[in-house]
Amino acid sequence: MMNNFLYKITAIVFAFALIVPSACVDKDFDQPPAGGLDPNLSVNITIAELKSRHTIGQYEQITDDLTLQGLVISDDQEGNFFKQLIIQDETGGIEMRIEMTDLNNIYPVGRKVYVKVKGLWLGDYGGTTQLGAGEGLDNNGNPTLLRIPESLLDLFIVPATYGNTVTPTLVAVDQLSTDMLSTLVVFEDMQFIPGDAGQTYADALLQITLNREIEDCAKRRIIVRTSGYCSFAGDTTPVGNGQIVGVLSIFNGDYQLTIRDLNDVSMENDRCGLANIISIASVRAQFTGGSTIITTGAIKGVVTSDYTSQSVTGRNLYMEDGTAGIVIRFDANHPFQLGNQIAVDISGATLGEFNGLLQLDGVSVGAGSIVANPGDVTPREATVLDVLNNAAAWESTLVRIKNVTLSGNTVFDGDVTVTDATGSMVLFTRSQSVFAGNALPSGEVTLTALLSEFNAPNLVMRNASDVSGGVPPGCMDTNENFESLANDADINLPGWANIAVKGSRLWRAKLFDSNVYAQATAFGDNASEMESWLITPCIDLDVAKKLTFLSAYGFFTHDGLTVWISSDFDGSDVVGANWQPLNPLVATATDTEHAFIPSGDVDLSGFSGSVRIGFKYVGNGPGGQTTSFRIDDVKVTEL
């Protein structure tokens, strides 16, 4: 019944279009004078009055001869608005659904337009009132408000002057109302919540729209929604505090803000609660035994622990600021990764010891914020004796001990004895750590670790790359499908090395269509050069073997994937190792995008002894070589 009615309405509209010559959109027009011309049409309804005719969840055709006026506030140039024209007057705003892209060319921000609404329909999406061409069905068969065809725009929209000033309305999160929907608003003293600060606005690679949240200093929040297709989807959200402008909407009761471009965001100030930064050394000095309540203050430093490897629990974090280090125990799992520069409001936190390790307890996850990313901490080089003699002063800082042997166990799990020429101490690894089952290397190694304590000083590794050198234990054939890894996590597998030689990006695990694979890409990266290596564990070639794997690409711009082999790679120094090229088949522009192709059998019989195979990706982000390359099902087996 609905489709028959729509058919009749559409037929009437198109018949009218044939009678009225002006219905055709003529884009070959003369440049109007500065400011444009205003036809001064008679206006007999406001936007608020028009919206008052709508009942949420219904569709209403406008049969009265009505004209409204408004200023354009949306801008689809960067792609965050799609086939939407949003206008507002002094009473409110409304979204027009239009079957046309690049609306900004005709209707830029600040252009005055008249809208003849007779024959159009009112509807809504998630509670935000819209103006469109009629009632219809979407691709899933659900009722929807149809878009106004481009060929009929002149029947309904009359452009007027342009360059008019559009001033956003200053609002606060707790003052929002539905009267403000589809209007341009500005929030001040806002910041992206800790888990969303320093993250991409959306998923530019898979072009997935994401919701990020911003909050005021009272922790009141609103959603910032960004399309995965927009030009700034891969840009990172600011980590500071400040102002944000956008068009307000609502979806199923949740207010949302849509920015037009990055000029709508200015957050360069310190985050809430961080006015009184104190050194970690001064915090530690407040401890005199028992427990101490920190009355006020915030600390700023670099995260030196790695919860992604599960070497510490998700609630614990080590950080240092150049004066000292300390452990923070949050009230829930935190989002802060190794290398993040963060600030934490520790007002009200309890300073006390847990089995001898000084920590700040009872800190809210919301009290921490990323203030810069990434950071860097240079480990203090020392001997075992130096570490033991300075354990109290160096506690919770990063140390590096060279020429040590690891003994007392066959794997890292539990207690391992670290010995150099000056003495011995314990290296402890949680059984939950992803590298706990890794076999200990033999011979002398270099160990980087956090100086911790559990009733006596001990060391805690951050991840498997904290041990370099030595003789690789138990070389074995490789058979890796990456299925054990979490989506979007940097690849961290027993025996594998994942190293950024240029830039900071690593190979990451990606999940698509129920398949997990390894991916490297410079897409959306700002580094002038990127070089990332994913290197297999040690492989024994005392018998002839072959390499096979699958490769694929996305968004082809260059050939950035090559495969190499080395017999002297020490687990960390890619540049210092000798590499020889292998020549497998890898995906190129002539192959189908996103489709995995086999490498063929890569004969390794010309090599012997212990080797490692490296998958090398090169590219550069800013508008350059950004092909995404993927590998899967890496196998080394006997010929």
Buried (B, 14 or more C-beta within 10 A) or exposed (E): EEEEEBEEBBEEBEEEBEEEEEBEBEEEEEEEEEEBEEEEBEBEBBBBEBBEBBEEEEBEEBEEEBBBBBBBBBBBBBBBBEBBBBBBBEBBBBBBBBBBEEBBEBBBBBBBBBBBBEBBBBBBBEBBBBBBBBBBEEEEEEEBBBBBBBBBBBBBBBBBBBEBEBEBEEBBBEEBEBEBBBBBBBBEBBBBBBBBBBBBBBBBBEEEBBEBBBBBEEEEBBBBBBBBBBBBBBBBBBBBBBBBBBBBBBBEEBBBBBBBBEEBBBBEBBBBBBEEBBBBBEBBEEBEEEEBEBEEBBBBBBBBBBBBBBBBBEBBBBBBBEBBBBBBBBEEEBBBBBBBBBBBBBBEBBBBEEEBBBBBBBBBBBBBBBBBBBBEBEBBEBBBBBBBBBBEEBBBBBBBBBEBBBEBBEBBBBEBBBBBEBBBBBBBBBEEBBBBEBBBBEEBBBBBBBBBBBEEBBBBBBBBBBBBBBEBBEBBEBEBBBEEBEEEBBBBBBBBBBBBBBBEBBBBBBBBEEBBBBBBBBBBBBBEBBBBBBBBBBBBBEEEBBBBBBBBBBEBBBBBBBBBBBBEBBBBEBEEBEBEEBEBEBBEEEBEEBEBBEBEEBBBEEBEEBBBBBBBBBBBBEEBBBBBBBBBBBBBEEE
